[in-house]
Amino acid sequence: MRENEPTRDDLVGGAWRGAVAGVAGGLVFGACMASYGSLPTVASIVRVSSPYAGFAVHLVIAAVIGTGFGILAGRVRGGELLFWGVMYGGFWWFLGPQTLLPLLTGEPVTWDLAAAQRLLPSLYGHLAYGAVTALAFALLGRGRPDIGLRPVLRGLVAGPAAALVLLPASNLLVAGIVAGIGYPLLFSGRREGTGPALIRGTVYGFVVWVAAGLTAPPLLRGDDLDWSAAATRTAVGSLPGYLLLGAGTALVFSWLGLLSRLLFVDDVRRLHDEGAGAHGLHATGFGILAGLLGGSVFALVWWRSGGLVQVAGLVGGHGPVLGLIVHLVIAQLIGVSYALLFRRRAFDLASGIGWGVSYGFLWWVLGALTLLPALLGLPLRWNAAAISTAFPSLVGHLAYGAVLGAIHQYLENRVNPWWVTRGEAETARVVARREQALGSAPALWMVTVLIAVAVPVFTAGG
């Protein structure tokens, strides 16, 4: 048997823990389904219409799906499981109510925008199921997490600090306090570079938005749970703020952790590389080239959608040619920031594209929806209509990020970013790749894509 390969006992243990955790997630999801009356639909699988029968069938399905989660994610670390659970729940939303349920009940399968909007309550329920299942699975395997006082204090500073930066655009102070408390409870054991922390925080911001921005308000008013398309369209205006709040919380938390290690760690060997170190010159060159190539691909989208004319307004000019020049300069600057933040984080083409696409999505929120209109003296694009209109820009940012990440990974790999011998470099790469796989990085990339794909579902309609 290969080293670190899961044993039969590992798989069996993961399976039963997953089943129990799945029931826990199913209870939460089932309560949500009961509130919006979808349990009879589940009961139709066994040709009855009783909501009680639907709840029983739902729990059986939840346990079975939880078993699969336990087998697949049995060796993932504690808080890292949250994003795997969210991703797993999103996957089952596509596979379950959109595909298998209509097949089992004799209904046609309709993979279109209208069907997706009708199933939005089910999407949020599946995401809640995945999150609760993952957290229950972590607790069953490792018990109560050991959280020190220092990470909690860092979180209490990080969340409100990020919220205060966003206050001119959005009242997120209470959400910042909640996000700041929750972050160290989930991720205090992580020591990572600033770039990955930003992506983690962005996805964390989405989770907080579902919980605090969409779910909590009607419940606090004493109303019923409302996960409808209309409620989503109303709440989606706060989504950019929550995404930036999560990214800011993770950024400040990460920087405070680095400062703490600099002040209190005596053994300099324990101060791990945060990404932008003495080899920044190489990284800058890679970022310029990768950003230029990615920006050229993005320019095709901007040209077709008329965005280059708007970009030219950043320097007080007009016309697509000037806009193209400004756009390529910005693309190179963002490329340099990516190269500095994600140095030695991409171990193959897949991880390069994963980090790049995620970074491109973050810059769509920070750039196209926030900084671009602010610099042009226009209202922020923090409402459903404006976010929907900006969707072509989202496609461009994702394409830019994919090219940026792929080219940067290729260039960095050619010059051996580990700065050691070839054999040592390969050993370090294998270990780091495995650490990344046992963390949440692949889940972060996939959840980012899920959010991007869901943007038209969140914003369509009137």
Legacy VTK file of the C-alpha trace (Angstrom):
# vtk DataFile Version 3.0
C-alpha trace
ASCII
DATASET POLYDATA
POINTS 462 float
0.000 0.000 0.000
1.294 3.483 -0.823
2.272 5.827 1.967
-0.658 7.972 3.163
-3.128 5.962 1.083
-6.371 5.523 3.072
-6.847 2.086 4.593
-10.047 0.061 4.652
-10.612 1.163 8.259
-10.212 4.796 7.181
-12.852 4.349 4.479
-15.279 2.522 6.776
-14.799 5.078 9.539
-15.255 7.931 7.101
-18.393 6.315 5.702
-20.210 5.961 9.020
-19.157 9.414 10.180
-20.358 10.761 6.860
-23.717 9.021 7.259
-24.238 10.486 10.740
-23.078 13.926 9.583
-25.380 13.609 6.566
-28.351 13.053 8.855
-27.377 16.198 10.792
-27.219 18.160 7.549
-30.446 16.521 6.406
-32.292 17.661 9.534
-31.354 21.267 8.845
-32.141 20.973 5.143
-35.387 19.111 5.908
-36.544 21.862 8.260
-35.916 24.379 5.477
-37.797 22.225 2.971
-40.743 21.973 5.340
-40.862 25.767 5.609
-41.221 26.264 1.870
-43.349 23.175 1.232
-41.165 20.985 -0.971
-41.299 17.749 1.055
-44.290 16.374 -0.937
-42.125 16.645 -4.068
-39.513 14.415 -2.431
-42.256 12.003 -1.350
-43.314 11.634 -4.976
-40.154 9.566 -5.497
-41.937 6.712 -3.668
-45.302 7.593 -5.274
-46.884 9.252 -2.223
-47.562 12.878 -1.339
-47.253 12.977 2.457
-44.728 15.524 3.769
-43.853 13.092 6.574
-42.990 10.429 4.038
-41.031 13.057 2.131
-39.062 13.918 5.251
-38.241 10.243 5.860
-37.123 9.754 2.251
-35.119 12.957 2.478
-33.230 11.756 5.579
-32.408 8.434 3.935
-31.038 10.281 0.908
-29.145 12.683 3.182
-27.480 9.764 4.988
-26.510 8.070 1.720
-25.078 11.266 0.249
-23.325 11.963 3.545
-21.711 8.530 3.343
-20.257 9.489 -0.023
-18.943 12.728 1.431
-17.290 10.840 4.293
-15.513 8.486 1.903
-14.333 11.277 -0.381
-13.320 13.836 2.253
-12.246 11.582 5.113
-8.628 12.826 5.152
-9.307 16.541 4.665
-8.373 18.718 7.632
-10.956 20.185 10.086
-12.170 23.627 9.012
-11.051 22.963 5.439
-14.077 20.672 5.172
-16.485 23.629 5.136
-15.741 24.557 1.535
-15.687 20.923 0.437
-19.142 20.592 1.975
-20.444 23.701 0.197
-19.025 22.439 -3.090
-20.504 18.969 -2.487
-23.912 20.460 -1.753
-23.776 22.576 -4.901
-22.832 19.511 -6.950
-25.833 17.595 -5.608
-28.122 20.504 -6.455
-27.175 20.063 -10.115
-27.321 16.288 -9.959
-30.347 15.916 -7.669
-33.312 18.304 -8.126
-32.238 19.465 -11.581
-31.536 16.012 -13.022
-32.310 12.879 -10.993
-35.517 14.049 -9.287
-37.398 14.835 -12.509
-36.168 11.570 -14.020
-37.404 9.584 -11.003
-40.767 11.348 -10.928
-41.390 11.158 -14.676
-40.957 14.886 -15.294
-38.902 16.401 -18.117
-35.365 17.540 -17.342
-35.077 21.288 -18.048
-31.627 22.736 -17.661
-32.509 26.377 -18.246
-32.428 29.668 -16.365
-36.106 29.606 -15.433
-35.820 26.130 -13.920
-32.705 27.121 -11.998
-34.484 30.159 -10.553
-37.447 28.024 -9.475
-34.983 25.753 -7.694
-33.088 28.540 -5.894
-34.556 27.528 -2.492
-33.227 24.041 -3.154
-29.782 25.454 -4.019
-29.491 27.265 -0.702
-30.806 24.195 1.092
-28.171 22.016 -0.549
-25.454 24.516 0.347
-26.683 24.517 3.963
-26.783 20.720 3.922
-23.206 20.542 2.649
-21.914 23.069 5.185
-23.628 21.435 8.180
-22.618 17.949 7.040
-18.984 19.039 6.687
-18.849 20.724 10.088
-20.575 17.774 11.786
-18.157 15.412 10.053
-15.208 17.442 11.353
-16.545 17.422 14.913
-17.209 13.672 14.804
-13.667 13.019 13.710
-11.713 15.444 15.824
-13.999 16.691 18.574
-14.158 20.286 19.689
-11.475 22.420 17.993
-8.718 23.831 20.190
-8.851 27.578 19.569
-6.317 29.836 21.259
-7.032 33.337 22.480
-4.692 34.993 19.996
-6.537 33.850 16.816
-9.869 34.900 18.331
-8.521 38.378 19.037
-7.148 38.565 15.509
-10.579 37.670 14.167
-12.289 40.268 16.344
-9.984 42.879 14.828
-9.989 41.573 11.246
-13.743 41.402 10.626
-14.690 44.874 11.914
-11.592 46.404 10.282
-12.654 45.057 6.895
-16.228 46.222 7.494
-15.141 49.737 8.406
-13.328 50.069 5.076
-16.587 49.139 3.300
-18.900 51.303 5.449
-19.113 54.187 2.938
-20.644 51.726 0.476
-22.491 49.353 2.781
-23.483 48.920 6.428
-21.638 45.701 7.179
-20.278 46.347 10.660
-22.466 43.745 12.380
-21.713 41.240 9.625
-18.020 42.059 10.015
-18.138 41.215 13.707
-19.893 37.921 12.947
-17.454 37.095 10.141
-14.500 38.004 12.344
-15.675 35.693 15.131
-16.369 32.803 12.765
-13.135 32.971 10.788
-10.697 31.867 13.534
-13.116 29.181 14.725
-12.831 27.585 11.284
-9.381 28.474 10.009
-7.131 29.483 12.897
-4.858 26.505 12.260
-4.053 27.626 8.724
-0.782 29.378 7.899
-0.826 30.423 4.281
0.185 33.166 1.914
-1.816 36.310 1.321
-3.070 35.240 -2.109
-4.733 31.982 -1.035
-6.104 33.775 2.039
-7.831 36.315 -0.223
-9.550 33.556 -2.211
-10.516 31.706 0.962
-11.972 34.925 2.359
-13.935 35.665 -0.795
-15.674 32.284 -0.704
-16.141 32.658 3.056
-17.858 35.967 2.306
-20.315 34.148 0.045
-21.142 31.695 2.846
-21.682 34.606 5.244
-23.918 36.317 2.661
-26.176 33.267 2.360
-26.429 33.038 6.154
-26.511 36.704 7.187
-27.455 38.635 4.056
-30.191 36.371 2.672
-31.400 34.000 5.390
-31.258 35.963 8.639
-33.181 39.204 7.776
-36.679 37.684 7.311
-36.200 35.383 10.302
-35.156 38.299 12.524
-38.302 40.155 11.416
-40.397 37.171 12.463
-41.253 36.248 8.856
-40.947 32.892 7.146
-37.757 31.718 5.486
-37.571 33.254 2.014
-35.071 31.835 -0.438
-37.102 32.698 -3.530
-35.773 34.238 -6.722
-37.396 37.572 -5.801
-35.761 37.601 -2.367
-32.429 36.663 -3.919
-32.667 39.467 -6.437
-33.311 41.916 -3.603
-30.451 40.597 -1.466
-27.893 40.165 -4.257
-27.064 43.867 -4.117
-25.252 43.183 -0.851
-23.327 40.206 -2.271
-20.312 42.228 -3.556
-19.973 43.818 -0.135
-20.013 40.446 1.600
-17.454 39.016 -0.834
-15.117 41.944 -0.194
-15.823 41.718 3.540
-14.733 38.086 3.545
-11.619 38.835 1.498
-10.738 41.767 3.762
-11.279 39.709 6.917
-8.956 36.990 5.637
-6.381 39.563 4.516
-6.220 41.358 7.868
-6.307 38.045 9.760
-3.400 36.735 7.681
-1.342 39.921 8.100
-1.933 39.989 11.843
-0.787 36.370 12.016
2.406 37.231 10.155
3.002 40.203 12.445
2.435 37.975 15.475
4.997 35.455 14.242
7.511 38.204 13.533
7.120 39.553 17.058
6.829 36.354 19.077
8.626 33.552 17.197
12.306 33.246 18.077
13.215 30.460 15.619
13.402 32.151 12.212
13.011 28.768 10.515
9.375 28.775 11.607
8.650 31.928 9.657
7.447 30.410 6.408
7.523 32.151 3.047
4.472 34.382 2.564
4.826 34.645 -1.173
6.476 37.997 -1.990
10.031 37.632 -0.772
13.534 38.267 -2.051
12.744 36.808 -5.445
10.171 39.453 -6.276
12.044 40.572 -9.399
11.397 37.261 -11.137
7.796 37.353 -9.986
7.344 40.891 -11.328
8.579 39.895 -14.776
6.355 36.814 -14.851
3.380 38.893 -13.755
3.908 41.515 -16.445
4.042 38.922 -19.230
1.213 36.757 -17.903
-0.936 39.819 -17.241
-0.311 41.139 -20.750
-1.350 37.857 -22.366
-4.383 37.481 -20.109
-5.332 41.103 -20.695
-5.172 40.581 -24.453
-7.723 37.772 -24.186
-9.893 39.896 -21.884
-9.693 42.788 -24.362
-11.674 40.760 -26.891
-14.607 40.654 -24.460
-14.238 44.323 -23.544
-14.107 45.296 -27.225
-17.300 43.429 -28.088
-19.202 44.745 -25.050
-18.065 48.364 -25.345
-16.207 48.295 -22.052
-12.965 49.725 -23.461
-14.602 53.102 -23.979
-15.548 53.168 -20.317
-12.033 52.156 -19.266
-10.634 55.089 -21.267
-12.628 57.370 -18.963
-10.294 56.433 -16.119
-7.681 58.767 -17.609
-10.178 61.372 -18.785
-10.181 60.206 -22.397
-12.462 58.318 -24.715
-12.250 55.844 -27.549
-11.498 52.119 -27.673
-7.809 52.481 -28.603
-7.004 54.530 -25.500
-9.197 52.176 -23.491
-7.199 49.201 -24.770
-3.900 50.798 -23.683
-5.248 51.602 -20.210
-6.766 48.129 -19.944
-3.471 46.397 -20.782
-1.575 48.519 -18.250
-4.094 47.575 -15.554
-3.918 43.928 -16.628
-0.141 43.947 -16.151
-0.394 45.593 -12.730
-2.901 42.976 -11.590
-0.634 40.338 -13.116
2.280 41.553 -11.002
0.126 41.457 -7.869
-0.904 37.889 -8.723
2.701 36.805 -9.244
3.745 38.255 -5.886
0.759 36.901 -3.952
0.672 33.400 -5.476
4.375 32.653 -5.904
5.032 28.926 -5.300
1.281 28.222 -4.918
0.645 26.596 -8.316
2.142 23.107 -8.642
0.622 22.162 -11.980
-1.549 23.612 -14.724
-4.799 22.832 -12.887
-3.770 24.688 -9.732
-2.452 27.596 -11.796
-5.773 27.963 -13.595
-7.668 27.448 -10.335
-5.924 30.261 -8.506
-5.997 32.477 -11.601
-9.743 32.090 -12.221
-10.462 32.719 -8.539
-8.287 35.845 -8.566
-10.000 37.031 -11.735
-13.388 36.649 -10.046
-12.189 38.665 -7.043
-11.049 41.440 -9.355
-14.435 41.452 -11.097
-16.032 42.221 -7.737
-13.324 44.665 -6.648
-12.714 46.233 -10.053
-15.696 46.126 -12.393
-18.389 46.339 -9.710
-16.631 48.636 -7.245
-13.471 50.567 -8.188
-14.282 51.257 -11.850
-17.615 53.001 -11.207
-16.218 54.725 -8.100
-13.267 56.165 -10.067
-15.631 57.298 -12.833
-17.877 59.063 -10.311
-20.738 56.623 -10.871
-22.793 54.610 -8.354
-21.310 51.270 -7.388
-22.669 48.330 -9.350
-24.074 46.777 -6.214
-27.589 45.981 -7.375
-29.162 43.165 -9.351
-29.612 45.103 -12.603
-26.036 46.433 -12.642
-24.533 43.059 -11.697
-26.510 41.422 -14.488
-25.294 44.038 -16.969
-21.709 43.428 -15.841
-21.881 39.694 -16.605
-19.870 39.996 -19.877
-17.125 41.609 -17.797
-17.259 38.615 -15.445
-16.627 36.281 -18.383
-13.658 38.434 -19.373
-12.238 38.448 -15.856
-12.505 34.665 -15.615
-10.794 34.239 -19.000
-8.114 36.729 -17.961
-7.548 34.854 -14.712
-7.314 31.478 -16.443
-4.647 32.710 -18.880
-2.849 34.636 -16.140
-2.652 31.604 -13.846
-1.659 29.173 -16.594
1.098 31.380 -18.047
2.465 32.287 -14.633
2.596 28.620 -13.583
4.439 27.726 -16.786
6.987 30.533 -16.416
7.552 29.893 -12.725
7.971 26.159 -13.251
10.664 26.762 -15.894
12.967 28.570 -13.443
12.446 26.230 -10.434
10.662 28.480 -7.895
11.865 26.299 -5.033
15.458 27.569 -5.428
16.960 24.150 -4.632
18.265 21.188 -6.612
15.975 19.448 -9.090
15.466 16.411 -6.851
14.743 18.530 -3.799
12.413 20.713 -5.837
10.357 17.729 -6.984
10.131 16.410 -3.422
9.015 19.803 -2.148
6.503 20.085 -4.981
4.964 16.681 -4.218
4.628 17.487 -0.511
3.156 20.940 -1.189
0.734 19.552 -3.795
-0.507 16.960 -1.323
-0.919 19.613 1.386
-2.947 21.696 -1.039
-5.153 18.736 -1.965
-5.799 17.953 1.729
-6.693 21.588 2.269
-9.555 23.435 0.665
-7.849 24.914 -2.425
-9.623 22.729 -5.060
-12.952 23.285 -3.321
-12.331 27.052 -3.262
-11.734 27.062 -7.011
-14.898 25.075 -7.706
-17.111 27.133 -5.385
-15.792 30.289 -7.050
-16.889 28.925 -10.421
-20.260 27.962 -8.903
-20.808 31.536 -7.703
-19.811 32.918 -11.106
-22.149 30.545 -12.955
-24.974 31.395 -10.527
-24.739 35.166 -11.127
-27.355 35.148 -13.937
-29.618 32.958 -11.749
-29.315 35.427 -8.866
-29.967 38.535 -10.958
-32.362 37.586 -13.781
-35.969 38.774 -13.660
-37.607 41.969 -12.609
LINES 1 463
462 0 1 2 3 4 5 6 7 8 9 10 11 12 13 14 15 16 17 18 19 20 21 22 23 24 25 26 27 28 29 30 31 32 33 34 35 36 37 38 39 40 41 42 43 44 45 46 47 48 49 50 51 52 53 54 55 56 57 58 59 60 61 62 63 64 65 66 67 68 69 70 71 72 73 74 75 76 77 78 79 80 81 82 83 84 85 86 87 88 89 90 91 92 93 94 95 96 97 98 99 100 101 102 103 104 105 106 107 108 109 110 111 112 113 114 115 116 117 118 119 120 121 122 123 124 125 126 127 128 129 130 131 132 133 134 135 136 137 138 139 140 141 142 143 144 145 146 147 148 149 150 151 152 153 154 155 156 157 158 159 160 161 162 163 164 165 166 167 168 169 170 171 172 173 174 175 176 177 178 179 180 181 182 183 184 185 186 187 188 189 190 191 192 193 194 195 196 197 198 199 200 201 202 203 204 205 206 207 208 209 210 211 212 213 214 215 216 217 218 219 220 221 222 223 224 225 226 227 228 229 230 231 232 233 234 235 236 237 238 239 240 241 242 243 244 245 246 247 248 249 250 251 252 253 254 255 256 257 258 259 260 261 262 263 264 265 266 267 268 269 270 271 272 273 274 275 276 277 278 279 280 281 282 283 284 285 286 287 288 289 290 291 292 293 294 295 296 297 298 299 300 301 302 303 304 305 306 307 308 309 310 311 312 313 314 315 316 317 318 319 320 321 322 323 324 325 326 327 328 329 330 331 332 333 334 335 336 337 338 339 340 341 342 343 344 345 346 347 348 349 350 351 352 353 354 355 356 357 358 359 360 361 362 363 364 365 366 367 368 369 370 371 372 373 374 375 376 377 378 379 380 381 382 383 384 385 386 387 388 389 390 391 392 393 394 395 396 397 398 399 400 401 402 403 404 405 406 407 408 409 410 411 412 413 414 415 416 417 418 419 420 421 422 423 424 425 426 427 428 429 430 431 432 433 434 435 436 437 438 439 440 441 442 443 444 445 446 447 448 449 450 451 452 453 454 455 456 457 458 459 460 461
